[in-house]
């Protein structure tokens, strides 16, 4: 019996409440995956993630290949043992990171040559080398190496990248299957892994449909990634493409929307049939003083919060909101105290994880449509930024 399966338990229009089973446990969806880029969710301990009911985390093949090295991670027993997390892990392929090195990389059919952002050394990623890297890391779910381009790219550019990604998918599949046949060796010390394709196509619906159809012909995948969104296209364009994906992708496999993590986009994604999300936004924004709340986004640096006794969000049950005031968290942040960065990161990740738990409950209870509309109306009604500049 396969270690991976997906069951849709309840639907509400396109929205689905499901269960994705992996070798390291089941993931109840929809779910937000906190991002542990370098085998750590910044400022948070695995115990923090368990306490907030995070189910699955994501790590990055590009960063871990450069430091400490995927071979070292393998020698240490794989990512689960290395970082002390016993739940499911997904690794992305590094395709987006290479895309972000626009002036430091060259894309060819064989793969991508790029300069390390750490020391400037020349590196080369190919579908085959990325499969070996991700195999060494040992995540439950690994992603194909794909060619990412800007979100507003024209149709010819998007077609070229999409077709290359599909050719690379075939090479990833072959390499993955070859690595999987080396049972019992140092190259394969982990439980069963599964490979997800990444559907590309930019904002062009016909390309997206063709990419999804061809990906399904290449292999019998346990799930699908939706890539190339949240990379410069408008939100309405992204939502239209998600509707195309809902109508095109298999209904009995999980859909993972890559790199999307703002609260409104999670709810709009769930509305359109997305099951899994990830993004660095909650921790990155937290480190810059931006706070997700059910009443809209909050800037902790604003002077009017200097003596505000309320929690960050009165609806939130995270350790920050149940113990500390806005005034105290602002003081920590403006004083450059590390605890301030930790508390804001913890709150933001908790907020998104809980938001998806609430969405799942609403789908199962038959109230998702009303719940999602009310949530978005409240969120946008109070999202106007505070106008007073920060003061010491």
N, C-alpha and C positions, 0 to 999 in steps of 0.2 A: 504494500500500500504506500502511495506517495506521501512524503512528509508535508506536502503543500496542498491546501484545498481552500476553496472559497464558497461560502454559502450566503445567499441573500435571504435574510429573515423577514424583512418587511420593506415595502416601498411606499413612497408618497410622491406621486408623479415620477420624475426622474431620480429623486433622492432615494438612497438605499441605506438600510441598516444591515450590515453583514458581519461575517466572522471569517478572517483570513488566518488559516492555521499554518504555522511554521515549526521547524524543529525545536525552536526555543520558546514556543508558546503561541497562544492565539491572540490575534489583534482584533478587537471589536471596532468596527468602522461605522461611520466615518471617524478618522483619527488624524491628529496632528503629530508629526514626528519631530521632536526636538533635534537640532543639528549639532552633532559633536564632531566638527570638522576634523580636528586633530586628536580624535579619540577622547574628547572631553567636550561636554556642553559647557561653554565658558562660564566660569564662576559657580557651577553647580556640581554637586556630588551625585553619583548614581542613586544614593539614598533619597536625595531631594526629588529626583525624577520618579522614583517608586512612590513616594509619599503623595505626589500630585497626580498619580494614576497614569503617568506616561507609560505607554505599552511597547513602543518601538522607537529606536533612535537611528539617525543617519550619520555616517562618517564619510570622509572624502578620500578617494583613492589617490588623487593628485598630491594632496598635502602629505598623506602618510607615506607615499612612495618617496617623497623628497626628505621627509623627516618624521620618524626615526629610520624609515626604510621598511618596505613591506616584508623583506626577508627577515628582519629582526622581529617584526610582529608575529610572523609564522613561528620563529624559534621560541617565542614567548607563549605559544599556545593559541594564537589567534586573537582577534579583537576582543572577544567576550572575556577571556581570561586577562588580557593585557589591561583593559580598562575597568574590570570589575563589574561588568553589566551582564546579567544572565538572561535578559530578554532578547527578543528579535532585534537584529541589526540589518540595515540596508546600506550598501555603499554605492555612491554614484561613481561614474567612470572617470571623472576629471574633464569631460568634454566641455562643460561650462567654464571651468577654470582656464583651460587652454584658450577658449573663445575670448575670455576677458583679457588675455595677454596679446591684444590685437597687434601691437607693435613689436612683439617679441616671438612671433611664431609664423611658420609657413605650413600651409595645408597642401598636401599632395595625396594622390590616390593611395600610396602605401601607408600614410599616416600623417602625423603632425610633428614637425621639429620645432622646439621652443627653447627659450632660455629660462632657467630656474629663477623665480623671483627672489630666491634666497641668496644665491651666490653667482648668478649669471652663467652657470655652466650649461652647456648644450645637452638637451634631452630629446628623446624621441618616443612618442606614443604611437602604437599601432593597435588594431583590434586584438591581435594575438598577445602583445605585451600587456595590454590592459587586463585581459582575461587572467593572465598569470598573476598580475598584481592583486586583483580582486580575489583570486583563489587563495593567495597567500594571506590576505587579510581575514578571510574566513567568515564573512557576513552571510546571513541567511539568504538575502536577496541581493544580487549584483546586477548592475545596469550595463547595457551595451555601450561601447564607445561610439559616440555620434558626432556629427558636424553641426555645431550650433552657430546660427547667424542672427543678426539683429532682427527684432520683431517686425519692423516695418519694411523688410527687404522686399524687393519687387519679385514678381512671379518667376522670371528666369533664374535669379539668384537662389530663391527658395527651392526651386525644382532641382537645381544642381546639388545643393546641400542635402536635400531629401533623398535623392537617388544615391548619393554617396553614402549617406547613413544606412540605407538599405543594403548596399553592397558590403559595408562594414558589418552590418548585422549578420549576414551570412558567414563572414569570416569569424565573427565572435562566436556564433553557434558551433562552428567546426572546432575552434580552439577550446571552447568550454567543454565540449563533449570529449575531446582528446584528454584534457586534464582530468576530467571526471573518471576516466578509465584507469587512472593510475592509483587504484585502490590500495590502501595500506602503506603508501610511501610517505616521505616527508612532505611531498607536494600536496597531499590530500589527507590531512589529519583531522578533518572536520566532519560534522554531520552533513547531510545532503544540502546542497545549495541549489538555487534556481536563478535563471537568467531572465530578466525582463527586457524586451525591446523598447526603444524610445520612438514614439510616433512624432515625426516632424512635418513640416509643410508651411511654416509661417502662419500668416493670416489668410491663407488661400484654401478655401474649403475643399476644392477638388483635389488639391495636393494632399491634404490631410486624409481624405477618404482613400486615395490611392495608396498612401503610406501605410495606413492601417490594414488595408486589404492585402497588400504585398507582405507585410510583417506576419500576418496570420498564415500566409502560404509558406513562409520560410520555416516556421516552427510552431509547435503546440505549446504556447507559453502559459505560465501560471498566473500572469498578470501583465499589465501594460503600463509603460510610462508615457505621459503626455509632456513632451519637451518643447523648447523654443517659445515659451510664453513667459510673460513678465520680464521680457528683455527689450522693452522699449515701445511695444505696441500699446494702443489705448485699451482701457478696461472693457469698453463695449466690444471691441474686436476680440479680446480674449474670451468674453462670455459667448460670443457667437461661435467661436471655434470649439468651445466646450460642448455646445449643443450639437455641433457636427460630430464630435467624438462620441457623445452619448448615443447618437443614432447609428454609429458605424462600428464601434468596438464591441466585442462579445459581451453579452449581458451577464455571463456567469464567471467573469474574471474581474479582479480588482483593478481599478484605474487610479494611477498615482500621478497627480499634477505636480510637476517638479518645480521647486523654487518659489512657491506662492505661499504667503503667510500673513497677509493683512487680514484682520477679522472679517471685514466685509467680503473679501475675496473668498475666504473659506466658506462662508454661508452661500454666496452665489455659486461657488463650485459644487457644494453639496446639492444645491437645487438642480444642478445640471449633471448629476450622476457621478461625481468624483468621490472616491473612497479614502484616499490617502494624500496628505500634504506635507511639505517640509519647507522651511525657510530659516535663514539666519536672522531675520528681522527682529524677533522678540529680544534676543540677547544683544544684538548690535544696537538697536534703538534704545534698549535699556541703558547701555553704557554711555549713550549720548543724552540721557535724560527724558526720553519719550516713553510714555506710559499708555498701555492699552487699558481702557475702562469701558464699561457698558454704557457710559454716557458720552462716549467719544474719546478722542486722543487727548492726553494731558501732557503738558510740558512742566516737569518738576522744577525747572529753574526759575519759573515765573515768581516775581516778588510777592504777589498776593497770596502765595501759599506759605509764606514765611511763618505765619501763626495759625495755620489751618489745622484744627484738631482732628479732622476726619481722616479715615483711611484713604488709600489711593482709590479704592472702589468699594462702596458699602455693600455691594452684592458679592464680593469676592471672599473666599475662605482661605486664601493662601497665608502662610506664616507672616508675611509682611503686613497684609491688611488686617489680620486679627491681632497684631501686637503693636504696630507702630502708626504714628500719624503722618500726614503729608508734611507737616512742619519738620518733623524729625528726619524723614527721608530726604527732604530738600536740604536740610542742614548737612547731612552726610555727603550729599552730592556736591554741594558748593564748597565743602571743606576738603574735597578730594579724598574722602575716606573710602577705602575699598568696600566696606560693608554696604555703602550706598549703591555701588554698581552691582553687587551681588543681590541685594534685595529687589532692585528694579528688574534684573534679569530673571530672577525667580518668579516675580509677579507676572511678567509678560508671558513667560513660557507656561506657567500655571493657567493663565487666562485663556490661551489658545487651546491647551489640552482640555480644559473644562468646557470651553465653548463647543468642542466637537462631542464631548460626552453628552452635553445638553441637547445638541442636534440629534444625536442618536436616540436619546430618550423621546424626543418630540416625534421622530419618525415612527418609533415603535408604538407610541401612544395615539397615533393618528392625528396629531395636531401640528405637524411640521409647517404647513403652509402659513397658518396664522401666527405661529411662534416666530418663524423667520421674518415675516413681514413686520411684526411688532418690534423685533430686535433691531432690524435695520432702520426703521423709522426713529426709534429712540437714539440709536447710535449717531445717525446723521443729523438729527435735530440738535445735538449738543456737541458737534464736532468742530465748531468755530474756535480757532485758536485764541488763547488769551492774549491781550494786546500789550500789557505792561511789560517792559523789558526786565530781565533779571537784574537783581541788585544783590550785593553781598549780604 
